[in-house]
Amino acid sequence: MLNKFDDISILVVSCDKYIDVLTPFADTFETYWSDCPIVNRYFLLNELTFERDGWRTINVGKDISWSANLILSLDQIRTDFVLILFEDMFLSKKVDNELLGLQLESFYNSDKSYIKLISEPKPNGRKINEFFGEIIRGDIYRSTAPAALYDVGLLKELLLPTENAWQFELNGSRRSMRIKSSFYSVYKSAFKFQHGIIRGSYLKSAFNFLKSHYDGNFETDRDVNSVFLEVRIYLRSIRKRLFRLIIPVEYRHWVRKSLKKREY
């Protein structure tokens, strides 16, 4: 019988200009998921190679766009499912393999096409079981990238090679409305991540987290954002939650577009 983890690949989506961030990513991964049961693990890069035991590099050549790079990398994935991570998603707590295993076992017994493995967004539709529920068709950010487990064929169907990550999450969610597959999200996360970088610079909280992780010996050539940026990000997250609370699902894409792509 196929192990529930054998048909999954972890793909860390990055590019050559962020290769320096892969060191803290891999170090925190080894600290908090040293017993990771998923053996197929890849870094997506352009021309460079990042060496780390247990990982392989997929090179996609010239940096065209986020989505184009991802499409090219998926052609080299040999499993049916892929778990998408970003290079600045630093694990900050031990992964709950037991919970993750139960979630995946239930997922494989359902319409297994997509499941968000962190509870953002939370399920707002039909409850499937104690582990996850549906994300309503038409909701914004229904199809997102980080910590999402995709059927590879479904992900290819949703991607357009001209889009960046932000455009994919908005437009891909709209495109998902035409697809019969269900989209799920968990009620409880087996993962806890520290978000790392905004506009090429470390968030202050991420920088402090990594300094603590390395016992004060973390150094970087990247700038560190001020704490005021994180306050703005926090306020934006509240605004985003209010948007989802107040605006009915069927109007969210229209309202989002009419507000000229401002973040909510």
C-alpha positions in Angstrom: 0.0 0.0 0.0 1.3 3.4 -0.9 2.4 5.5 2.1 0.4 8.7 2.3 3.6 10.7 2.1 5.2 8.8 -0.8 3.2 10.6 -3.6 4.0 14.1 -2.4 6.9 16.4 -3.3 7.9 19.5 -1.3 8.8 22.3 -3.7 10.4 25.4 -2.3 9.7 28.1 -4.8 12.6 30.5 -5.0 15.0 32.1 -7.5 18.8 32.8 -7.7 18.6 36.3 -6.2 17.1 34.7 -3.0 19.5 31.8 -2.7 21.0 33.3 0.5 17.6 32.8 2.2 17.7 29.1 1.6 20.3 28.6 4.3 18.0 29.8 7.2 15.1 28.0 5.5 16.9 24.7 5.5 18.3 25.2 9.0 14.9 25.9 10.6 13.4 23.1 8.5 16.0 20.6 10.0 15.3 21.9 13.5 11.6 21.7 13.4 10.9 19.0 10.9 13.9 16.7 11.2 11.5 13.7 11.0 9.9 14.9 7.8 8.3 11.8 6.2 8.3 13.4 2.7 11.5 12.2 0.9 10.9 14.1 -2.4 12.2 17.6 -1.7 13.2 20.3 -4.2 14.5 23.8 -4.4 13.4 25.8 -7.4 16.2 28.0 -8.7 17.3 29.5 -12.0 20.9 28.6 -12.7 22.4 28.1 -9.3 22.4 25.0 -7.1 21.8 24.9 -3.4 23.5 21.9 -1.7 21.8 20.3 1.3 21.4 16.7 2.3 18.0 15.3 1.4 17.2 18.0 -1.1 17.7 18.4 -4.9 17.7 21.5 -7.0 15.4 22.0 -10.0 16.9 24.5 -12.4 14.5 26.3 -14.7 16.8 28.7 -16.5 16.3 32.4 -17.0 13.9 34.1 -14.6 10.8 34.8 -16.7 8.0 35.0 -14.1 7.0 33.3 -10.9 4.3 31.3 -12.7 6.5 30.4 -15.7 9.2 29.1 -13.4 6.7 27.1 -11.5 5.3 25.5 -14.6 8.7 24.5 -15.8 9.6 23.0 -12.4 6.4 20.9 -12.3 7.4 19.1 -15.5 10.3 17.7 -13.4 8.1 16.6 -10.5 7.4 12.8 -10.6 4.7 12.7 -7.8 1.0 13.3 -8.2 1.0 15.9 -5.5 3.2 18.9 -4.6 3.4 20.9 -1.4 4.3 24.5 -2.2 6.5 26.4 0.2 8.4 29.7 -0.2 12.0 30.3 0.7 11.1 32.8 3.4 8.7 30.5 5.2 10.8 29.7 8.3 9.4 26.9 10.5 9.2 28.1 14.0 7.7 25.2 15.8 8.0 21.4 15.6 5.7 20.0 12.9 2.9 17.8 14.2 3.4 14.8 12.0 0.6 12.9 13.6 -2.0 15.6 12.9 -0.6 16.0 9.3 -0.9 12.3 8.7 -4.5 12.2 9.8 -5.3 15.2 7.6 -3.7 13.6 4.6 -5.3 10.2 5.2 -8.7 12.0 5.2 -7.8 14.1 2.2 -6.9 11.0 0.2 -10.4 9.6 1.0 -12.1 12.7 -0.4 -12.0 14.6 -3.7 -8.3 14.9 -3.4 -7.3 17.9 -5.5 -6.3 20.8 -3.2 -5.9 21.4 0.5 -4.5 24.4 2.4 -2.4 22.9 5.2 -2.4 26.1 7.3 -5.8 27.5 8.4 -5.6 30.7 6.4 -8.1 31.1 5.0 -10.2 29.1 7.3 -12.9 26.8 5.7 -16.1 28.8 5.2 -18.2 26.1 3.5 -19.2 22.5 4.0 -17.5 20.7 6.9 -16.0 17.5 5.4 -14.7 16.0 8.6 -13.0 17.0 11.9 -9.8 17.9 10.0 -10.9 20.2 7.1 -13.8 21.8 5.3 -14.5 23.4 2.0 -13.5 26.9 0.8 -16.6 28.3 -0.9 -16.5 28.6 -4.7 -16.0 32.2 -5.6 -14.1 33.2 -2.5 -10.9 35.3 -3.0 -7.7 33.4 -2.1 -9.5 30.1 -2.6 -6.4 28.9 -4.5 -3.2 30.1 -2.8 0.4 29.0 -3.0 2.1 28.8 0.4 1.6 25.6 2.4 -0.9 24.4 -0.1 -1.0 20.8 -1.3 -2.0 20.5 -5.0 -2.7 17.8 -7.4 0.0 18.6 -9.9 -2.4 18.5 -12.9 -4.8 20.9 -11.1 -2.0 23.3 -10.4 -0.8 23.3 -14.0 -4.4 24.0 -15.0 -4.6 27.1 -12.7 -1.3 28.6 -13.7 -0.7 31.2 -16.4 2.9 31.8 -17.3 2.7 35.6 -17.3 1.6 36.0 -13.6 3.5 36.7 -10.5 2.6 35.0 -7.2 0.2 37.8 -6.1 -1.6 37.7 -9.5 -1.8 33.9 -9.4 -3.5 33.9 -6.0 -6.2 36.4 -7.1 -6.7 35.3 -10.7 -6.1 31.6 -10.0 -8.9 31.7 -7.4 -11.2 33.2 -10.0 -10.2 30.4 -12.5 -10.8 27.8 -9.8 -14.5 28.6 -10.1 -14.6 26.8 -13.5 -13.1 23.7 -12.0 -15.3 20.9 -10.6 -12.8 19.9 -7.9 -13.3 20.9 -4.3 -10.9 23.2 -2.5 -10.3 22.5 1.2 -8.6 24.1 4.1 -7.7 22.7 7.5 -9.2 23.7 10.8 -6.0 23.3 12.7 -2.5 23.8 11.3 0.2 21.1 11.7 2.8 23.9 10.8 3.8 27.2 12.3 5.8 29.5 10.1 7.7 32.8 10.6 7.2 34.9 7.5 10.5 36.3 6.5 10.8 38.9 3.8 8.9 41.8 2.3 10.2 43.6 -0.8 13.6 41.9 -0.5 14.2 42.9 3.1 13.8 40.9 6.3 10.9 41.7 8.6 12.1 42.8 11.9 10.4 39.9 13.7 12.0 37.4 11.2 15.4 38.9 11.7 15.0 38.6 15.5 13.7 35.1 15.2 16.7 34.0 13.1 19.1 35.7 15.5 17.6 33.8 18.3 17.7 30.6 16.3 21.4 31.0 15.6 22.2 32.1 19.2 22.8 35.7 18.1 25.1 34.7 15.2 22.8 35.4 12.3 24.2 37.9 9.7 22.7 39.1 6.4 23.5 41.5 3.7 19.8 42.2 3.3 18.2 45.2 4.8 15.9 44.8 7.8 12.5 46.5 7.7 11.3 48.7 10.6 8.8 47.5 13.1 6.3 50.0 11.7 6.0 48.0 8.5 4.9 45.0 10.6 2.3 47.2 12.3 1.0 48.1 8.8 1.0 44.4 7.8 -1.0 43.5 11.0 -3.5 46.3 10.3 -3.9 45.0 6.8 -4.5 41.5 8.0 -7.4 42.9 10.2 -8.8 44.7 7.2 -8.5 41.5 5.2 -10.5 39.6 7.8 -13.1 42.3 8.0 -13.4 42.2 4.2 -14.1 38.4 4.3 -16.6 38.9 7.2 -18.6 41.8 5.7 -18.6 41.2 1.9 -20.6 38.3 0.7 -18.6 35.6 -1.2 -20.4 36.3 -4.5 -19.3 39.9 -4.6 -15.7 39.6 -3.3 -14.0 39.4 -6.6 -16.0 42.3 -8.0 -15.4 44.5 -5.0 -11.7 43.5 -5.0 -11.3 44.5 -8.6 -13.2 47.7 -8.3 -10.9 48.8 -5.5 -8.0 48.6 -8.0 -6.2 45.7 -6.4 -5.7 47.3 -3.0 -4.9 44.7 -0.4 -7.7 43.6 1.8 
